[in-house]
Amino acid sequence: MKTIALGMSGGVDSSIAVHLLQEAGWQVIGLHLKLLDASGRDNQASQDAQAVADFFGIPLHLVDAREDFKSLVTGPFAEAYRQGRTPNPCVRCNQTIKFGRLWQEARALGASHLATGHYARILERDGHFGLYRGLNHKKDQSYFLYGIDRQVLPQVRFPLGDYSKDQVRALAAQLGLPVASKSDSQEICFIANDDYPAWLEQHCPNLPAKGQFLTPDGQVLGQHQGAWRYTIGQRKGLGLALGYPAYVEGIDAAKGTVTLGDGSGLYRDQLVASQVNWLAGGQAFSGRAIAKIRSRGEGSPAHWQRTNDRLEVTFDAPVRAITPGQSVVLYDGDRVLGGGIID
């Protein structure tokens, strides 16, 4: 019987993954990541993971990754905002922590494979393993997983890839899991109530406190309390009454300026990305794909070209709010070709 290590958050998804893996004949070892400093929420997650491990009769190992999480995820997250970018910490956490540090722990415990409760699929085609979208596109999480090392893909399993969230919750209730009625986790685990400015103010001293709102042609509209508070495409929460709808169309962190417009300036047909991770086999350096610049939605048709660590994407039609710091992920049907960080 092969041994597989499973990242267990204490939530419904990873808990059902235990059941599915056992049904498939795996010997399961639970791994629970401790990422945050002591908090009630973090402690509750640990207790829930232990309760689920006890329910299924599997061992659970605590992995203290707090220092790694600070240096590899929350630190770069804060620095990106300081630079006027809008980062996606889940992408970086999956790459460096869940399929980096956690994979190291799994191998140290003698596991040959690693599983998580993500809604995505690993499929083998013509002898090559690839990352594919979850069968249920509404819940698909492959966008956040493109950063996995291609060499690790054969050892990764996503038991929930063929399921919908409703099916998972129904199965949890049927099994009588102790976390069957637990609500889904929030979008960013380390930021309470998704209040980015409050988190940044608390963890990043000496953030620039003031700057100017500008029109696209450079006229001053008013003052703001820091360019890091805003993101491309933002409309609400600007703190400025203009009498007409205004959108953030540009951010210059070095100058401390935030450009506001009517939204027409948000449309672009090209982007450049770096920190590229390529998952598709072969030696293709250009082609066509569906490109996603955010996790939601089906993406847009585009032509791509990559050179070393640079990826250029040209869309068939302009797309709205291409945001530096976010990821662009390329798809061939359901297969993830690769992606990078938008510059």
C-alpha positions, -999 to 999 in steps of 0.1 A, spaced: 0 0 0 14 34 -10 16 62 15 3 96 7 6 128 28 -24 150 28 -25 187 38 -53 190 63 -66 225 71 -95 213 93 -120 223 67 -146 202 48 -126 198 16 -94 183 30 -114 162 54 -134 145 25 -101 141 7 -91 117 35 -121 95 28 -116 95 -10 -79 86 -6 -87 58 18 -114 45 -6 -88 45 -34 -65 23 -13 -39 49 0 -24 49 35 -29 85 45 -7 107 67 -22 140 77 -1 172 77 -14 204 93 4 236 85 8 262 113 11 294 94 -1 321 118 10 333 152 -13 322 181 -49 331 174 -83 316 181 -89 309 145 -56 291 140 -61 271 172 -96 261 161 -83 249 127 -57 227 144 -84 212 167 -107 205 137 -79 188 118 -71 166 148 -107 157 152 -109 147 115 -77 127 118 -91 108 148 -124 102 130 -106 85 101 -79 69 123 -49 85 107 -18 102 122 -17 140 121 17 158 121 19 195 128 42 215 105 54 248 120 59 269 89 53 303 105 88 316 96 87 303 61 52 319 57 65 353 68 95 353 46 80 337 15 44 348 16 34 377 38 67 396 35 66 397 -3 28 404 -1 35 436 19 64 446 -3 43 443 -35 17 466 -21 45 491 -12 55 490 -48 19 498 -60 12 462 -71 -17 439 -61 -2 405 -52 -19 371 -50 -6 354 -18 -24 321 -25 -4 316 -56 28 321 -37 17 300 -8 9 271 -30 42 273 -48 65 277 -18 46 263 12 20 237 2 40 222 -27 74 233 -13 77 230 24 48 205 28 63 183 1 96 182 19 78 171 51 59 145 32 90 129 19 107 130 53 78 110 67 82 84 39 53 94 17 56 89 -20 28 114 -29 12 146 -17 -25 155 -18 -45 186 -10 -82 194 -10 -79 217 -40 -105 215 -68 -82 207 -97 -69 176 -115 -36 159 -123 -40 138 -155 -15 117 -174 -16 121 -212 9 104 -235 32 97 -206 32 133 -193 15 146 -162 -3 179 -164 -24 202 -143 -60 205 -154 -90 225 -143 -114 209 -119 -143 192 -136 -167 218 -120 -154 251 -134 -173 272 -109 -151 258 -81 -119 252 -101 -87 263 -83 -61 255 -109 -54 293 -114 -38 293 -80 -17 262 -87 2 270 -118 34 277 -98 39 240 -88 72 226 -100 65 205 -131 88 178 -117 65 174 -87 33 169 -107 35 131 -109 36 129 -71 5 152 -66 -31 141 -62 -62 162 -60 -90 139 -48 -117 165 -52 -110 173 -89 -141 155 -101 -164 168 -75 -186 199 -69 -187 217 -36 -223 206 -31 -213 169 -36 -185 173 -11 -208 188 15 -234 161 9 -208 134 14 -195 151 46 -230 150 60 -235 114 50 -203 104 67 -212 124 98 -179 143 98 -172 165 128 -166 195 104 -195 187 80 -213 220 87 -181 242 89 -182 273 67 -157 278 39 -125 296 48 -121 333 40 -102 343 8 -69 353 24 -62 333 56 -40 359 73 -62 390 68 -92 394 90 -124 404 71 -103 409 39 -93 443 53 -59 448 34 -53 484 45 -57 475 82 -33 446 79 -7 466 60 -9 495 85 -3 470 113 25 451 98 43 476 76 56 507 94 67 538 74 42 533 46 38 564 25 9 582 41 -1 608 15 -3 613 -23 -23 628 -50 -53 616 -71 -48 626 -107 -68 627 -139 -54 608 -169 -40 641 -182 -23 649 -149 -47 673 -132 -49 670 -94 -82 658 -81 -74 656 -44 -54 639 -18 -53 602 -8 -38 584 23 -14 562 5 -12 547 -30 -9 512 -15 -45 514 -4 -57 510 -40 -58 486 -69 -63 488 -106 -100 489 -115 -112 499 -80 -142 521 -78 -155 519 -42 -137 532 -12 -117 559 -29 -126 585 -3 -132 611 -29 -165 626 -40 -164 636 -77 -200 635 -85 -194 608 -112 -182 572 -112 -144 571 -111 -120 541 -114 -84 536 -105 -66 534 -139 -30 537 -128 -8 536 -97 27 551 -94 40 541 -60 73 559 -65 55 592 -71 27 584 -48 1 591 -74 -32 573 -82 -48 580 -116 -86 581 -117 -106 579 -149 -140 570 -163 -130 533 -168 -122 535 -205 -84 535 -197 -87 502 -180 -88 482 -213 -56 468 -227 -48 441 -252 -13 432 -241 6 423 -210 41 412 -200 47 387 -171 78 375 -153 86 348 -127 72 323 -153 65 287 -144 59 265 -174 40 232 -168 34 220 -204 59 196 -219 76 202 -253 96 231 -266 69 254 -278 77 291 -272 46 306 -288 11 297 -295 -25 304 -287 -44 298 -254 -71 311 -232 -55 336 -208 -70 343 -174 -58 374 -155 -80 366 -124 -93 335 -109 -130 340 -117 -143 338 -153 -134 317 -183 -106 338 -196 -100 354 -230 -85 341 -263 -49 353 -268 -16 347 -285 14 341 -262 52 341 -266 78 332 -239 115 339 -238 134 327 -207 116 341 -177 94 365 -198 59 359 -211 42 382 -235 4 379 -240 -16 396 -267 -54 393 -264 -77 391 -294 -98 418 -278 -89 443 -251 -95 430 -215 -104 451 -185 -81 458 -155 -49 440 -162 -33 443 -127 4 443 -120 12 417 -92 -17 394 -102 -11 363 -123 -18 355 -159 -25 318 -164 -27 301 -199 -50 272 -207 -52 248 -236 -88 236 -230 -87 224 -194 -49 220 -192 -28 246 -176 2 255 -198 18 278 -173 17 313 -160 36 342 -145 33 374 -125 20 404 -144 45 433 -146 
